Amino acid sequence: MTIDDDVERRGAGRASPLRDASRRLILETLSAGTPISQVDLVRTTGLSRSTVASVVAELTAEDRLVTTGRGHLDGRGRPPKLLALAAGTGVVAALDLGHAHLGVAVADLAGTVLSERRVPMDIDSSADAAVDAGVQLLREMLVEHHDSGRPKSVVIGVPGPVRRSTGQLLSGTILPGWVGSQPAEDFAAALGQPVILENDANLGAVGEHVYGRGRGVRDLMFVKVSTGIGAGMILNGSLYRGSRGTSGEIGHVQVSEDGALCRCGSRGCLETISSADAALGLLRQAHGRELTLEDALQIVADGDPGAVRLFTDMGTAIGRVIAAVAANLDPELVIIGGPLASNPGPLLDGISAAVRRYTQPYVSVQLVVAAGELGSRASLLGAVATAVQVAADRASNR
């Protein structure tokens, strides 16, 4: 079994998103390292006294907080007890497997990243090679931080739909070199502990929700425009995956009945005309030379008329699909992420214009479309945030 059963059972005992946010805020405050009284926690976080008292009691019972002494007495009565994160409470690990990169992060239980690395790698070619590289890099980082023990949790993002309950990839066409593999089981066996496999766009949504543009927003859509196109949805403060874990696969919405053949086996999918691969193919033809993604973005930034028109048209196609989703799910924020959003310009302009045009005014007037704040780190930081929550769930269910 590769997935922690207690974490997968999301029943009535699961903490609410608001409760999760309160726990995270208190842990983040304490991660500064300075012991603090419960009264000062109320003042610093803005949470109510009852919420702080309840969360502190929970975290103390989970051995994540300790009393380190007493503070100075400002008036009558006894000096207040000071709270701090328990020493050696452990770390969590996050991995982001992109089509051309491997990202690894180690964070404390408050979600503060202690170490982060990103290396180029052809993830598509072999699942075994990806597992070996990810495990080796993670172990090196743990040793560097003098933490030879196992992380409290490990969350891994992959560029494809995932059945989270089993850790299986649901499509072999997106990562052809992974056909027949069981990546969650392979990582679990190599690390000697359960791991959680999650779609990278879902993690991007979590990352922007916790650390980036979507902080404080309860309903948002994150769209990752990369080699493919995928979306993650935060609804009522929680990640929405759908009944089979395939929600957000907007890159395979058909936008042209007789369009180009897609790797999924269909024709005219959104990503055949609006992904990074599609853009590079057309720009290479137009310029008659080999181009990298960085080259393409620079050509757009330089104002090349053809490139600007191409990226605007790509944005228009993406925006039409987003408009259909927005009409049904009514998010208040759409975040555009992925490598093509690093220099949003015409792409974001095309998306925004299409969303306004193809949604009803009462939808578009309230809907904000914006580039993400986290750039290429969104999925990795989403994996960090998820790993922190998984570790907290496991501790509370001991």
Secondary structure, DSSP 8 states (H G I E B T S, - for coil): --S-HHHH--STTS--HHHHHHHHHHHHHHTTS--EEHHHHHHHH---HHHHHHHHHHHHHTT-EEEEEE----SSS---EEEEE-TT--EEEEEEE-SSEEEEEEEETTS-EEEEEEEE--GGG-HHHHHHHHHHHHHHHHHHTT--S--S-EEEEESS-EETTTTEES-TTTSGGGTT--HHHHHHHHHTS--EEEEHHHHHHHHHHHHSTTTT-SSEEEEEESSSEEEEEEETTEEE--SSS-TT-GGGSBS-TT--B-TTS-BSBTHHHHSHHHHHHHHHHHHTS---HHHHHHHHHTT-HHHHHHHHHHHHHHHHHHHHHHHHH--SEEEEESGGGGS-HHHHHHHHHHHHHHS-HHHHTT-EEEE-SSGGGHHHHHHHHHHHHHHHHHHHT-
